[in-house]
Amino acid sequence: MAHPNYPVALGVGVVCARRMEEGYGAASRDRAMRNRARRRSKWLGRKWKSSPSGKDSLTSDGFRVEVYERTPRWWVWCLTNLHTGKSVEVKGSYVTADAAKLGAFDAITKVMAMREEQIAEGP
């Protein structure tokens, strides 16, 4: 935690941070972090559909995620926004399908966090 009236950053828990921030949202950020960690730990255990072509897919949070092996031993993911129809494919590759699935989860949660920030900032 950093404060303009203190010269160095402090590592503090949520209770102390809440007191130091004087209500600037430490508890809500902590709750969001815990929720994301819980969702990420359950992500691989969700019911992924497998296509005959070898793609695993899942629909979540307004996105369709597809994970497939691009070349032997290199997995990629593709996200399709179900509201706009736009698709984005990962620029890198992953060694396992599970690693690619977790990469897709990270991308979805990043997009969702950006949306929440835009909503909080207003028009």
Salt bridges, closest charged atoms under 4 A:
GLU21 OE2 - ARG29 NH2 2.57
ASP30 OD2 - ARG34 NE 2.91
ASP56 OD2 - LYS101 NZ 3.21
ASP61 OD2 - ARG39 NH2 2.44
GLU89 OE1 - ARG70 NH2 2.03
ASP106 OD1 - ARG36 NH2 2.67
ASP106 OD1 - ARG40 NE 2.84
